[in-house]
Amino acid sequence: MTETLLFLLAFAPIVLAGILLVGLHWPAARAMPVVFLVSVVIGLWAWQMSPMRVAASVLQGLILTAGILWIIFGALLLLNTLKYSGALTAIRSGFSDISPDRRIQVIIVAWLFGCFLEGASGFGTTAAIAAPLLVALGFPAMAAVVMGMMIQSTPVSFGAVGTPIVVGVSGGLDKAAITETLVANGSGWEAYYRLMVSEIAITHGVIGTLMPLAMCLMLTRFFGPNRSWREGFSVAPFAIFAGLSFTLPYMAAGVFLGPEFPSMLGALVGLAIVVPAARAGFLVPKQAWDFAPSDQWSPEWFGKVNVSMDDLAGRQPMSIVKAWLPYLLLAIILVITRTVPEVKSVFTNWLAFSWQNLLNQDGISGSIQLLYLPGGVMVLVVAATFLLHRLKLPQLKSAMADSSRTLLGAGFVLLFTIPMVRILINSGVNAADLPSMPRAMAQLVAESVGTVYPMFAATIGALGAFIAGSNTLSNLMLSDFQFNTAQLLGVSTAMMVAAQAVGAAAGNMIAIHNVVAASATVGLLGQEGKTLRLTILPTLYYLLVAGLITVVAMYGFGIGDPLTATS
């Protein structure tokens, strides 16, 4: 078997996933077990991995899966607890009377509140909450879904308290080998990791500043009575002001605090600045913009689910401060446990488990920190919310049941996806003396495309998210490939992985299962193709600018990282 054929074979699991999920429309629960089995066969047959190393890789993947499922469960449980306590209703209702201008509403309700939801919950919950809320405020169902999908961009890399980075990027890289090289160069994993997070936050921040304006442009051009771009541009001063109110604290949090905080803190600061400004009329256009009367709307804009503010009314009244308190508590605990050494030590050592050299395989280890992971912090906040909001035990049980049902669907897919990724990453130890599969893919790309590849690194990440339906899964599948490609091209590995993470976030805007989930909440199933044709526009903007930033950073500024500094 020739080297080129072998290297093409390394791409087979990812290509097969694309064919099954996109081409044949298989559900992920059916496609990923097949992809996993193909990966096992390639690892054993073509790469000549030992059966024990494949088994150890699967076991390592299952440990990583347990960690991500714990985070997902914590995020869902907090969200559902707030639903049953009436807090989510109070938060939603508080947005209904800020401004009659639909452009202002979409910036505050969809963008800022949506970014906060993404930072706190992630995993598709953002559009599922934002879309029906916009419909309740009087938006056409299709416009609400398109706006909901556009939220799935800037905040997504740091969604669910940083899961796409904490789990996706960290789990998708060969951390042990990278750490060894970093230590030899006088650095360490922590410095490298913080550099990646900073570069992700800054890249997103630059691009995301214009996303509120992009939402207004999409709204007025495709759903306005005059089909006008100009009506979108007329709100540009307020939209850019709102964009900066989010992205400046977002970037600062990414650089100084880490991946758990940017989306949540950026949105909280943005809401605190933009909502009072909107009420005071600061930079708000004098003429309010609205949709045409509903009897003039296109039939395809209507959903089959009736959503009104009455439907969103909670059974018990709750103040805005009390409703927001659990989220504020979550942010405070996360900051303390990540920045105060004594507290961090307690959280990282309690309920923490680690396993070295699984099945006696060098370099394959696993660990899980139940209390320190965001899932543990969110469970603690749920316990506090149970007391603060005076929930009844049956309500908490219902929240747990709802969260568990959602978790089962995601969990089954991850049970095959993450072990598959670890087989690819750990395939570098083999009887055939071949590089690991991600490095083999990187060699083929580097030889075929060459120095222009960084322009398309974010696009590859977006394709991964489009195929897998998840930023986290795209990062898990492709981070090591991007890393190895950067090494072979002699450019910054940290910046290349950052481009992967940014592109994977943008790819969520066109991820089919996200569109389906958002459409289902407003009864718009069957119109996914029309929605995708609209959301591809902001996705292309995002990927083009991300590519340009990556190229300029690497070749214009010659940006380096601790790994390549002495190479």
Secondary structure as GFF3:
##gff-version 3
##sequence-region A 1 567
A	DSSP	alpha_helix	3	10	.	.	.	ID=ss1
A	DSSP	alpha_helix	12	18	.	.	.	ID=ss2
A	DSSP	pi_helix	19	23	.	.	.	ID=ss3
A	DSSP	alpha_helix	28	41	.	.	.	ID=ss4
A	DSSP	pi_helix	42	46	.	.	.	ID=ss5
A	DSSP	alpha_helix	51	85	.	.	.	ID=ss6
A	DSSP	alpha_helix	87	93	.	.	.	ID=ss7
A	DSSP	alpha_helix	102	105	.	.	.	ID=ss8
A	DSSP	pi_helix	106	112	.	.	.	ID=ss9
A	DSSP	alpha_helix	113	120	.	.	.	ID=ss10
A	DSSP	alpha_helix	125	136	.	.	.	ID=ss11
A	DSSP	alpha_helix	141	151	.	.	.	ID=ss12
A	DSSP	three_ten_helix	156	158	.	.	.	ID=ss13
A	DSSP	alpha_helix	159	163	.	.	.	ID=ss14
A	DSSP	pi_helix	164	169	.	.	.	ID=ss15
A	DSSP	alpha_helix	170	172	.	.	.	ID=ss16
A	DSSP	alpha_helix	175	184	.	.	.	ID=ss17
A	DSSP	alpha_helix	189	208	.	.	.	ID=ss18
A	DSSP	alpha_helix	211	223	.	.	.	ID=ss19
A	DSSP	alpha_helix	230	233	.	.	.	ID=ss20
A	DSSP	alpha_helix	236	256	.	.	.	ID=ss21
A	DSSP	alpha_helix	262	279	.	.	.	ID=ss22
A	DSSP	three_ten_helix	294	296	.	.	.	ID=ss23
A	DSSP	three_ten_helix	299	301	.	.	.	ID=ss24
A	DSSP	alpha_helix	320	339	.	.	.	ID=ss25
A	DSSP	alpha_helix	341	349	.	.	.	ID=ss26
A	DSSP	beta_strand	352	355	.	.	.	ID=ss27
A	DSSP	three_ten_helix	358	360	.	.	.	ID=ss28
A	DSSP	beta_strand	366	369	.	.	.	ID=ss29
A	DSSP	alpha_helix	374	388	.	.	.	ID=ss30
A	DSSP	alpha_helix	393	425	.	.	.	ID=ss31
A	DSSP	three_ten_helix	426	428	.	.	.	ID=ss32
A	DSSP	alpha_helix	437	448	.	.	.	ID=ss33
A	DSSP	three_ten_helix	450	456	.	.	.	ID=ss34
A	DSSP	alpha_helix	457	468	.	.	.	ID=ss35
A	DSSP	alpha_helix	471	489	.	.	.	ID=ss36
A	DSSP	alpha_helix	493	507	.	.	.	ID=ss37
A	DSSP	three_ten_helix	508	510	.	.	.	ID=ss38
A	DSSP	alpha_helix	512	521	.	.	.	ID=ss39
A	DSSP	alpha_helix	528	551	.	.	.	ID=ss40
A	DSSP	pi_helix	552	556	.	.	.	ID=ss41
###
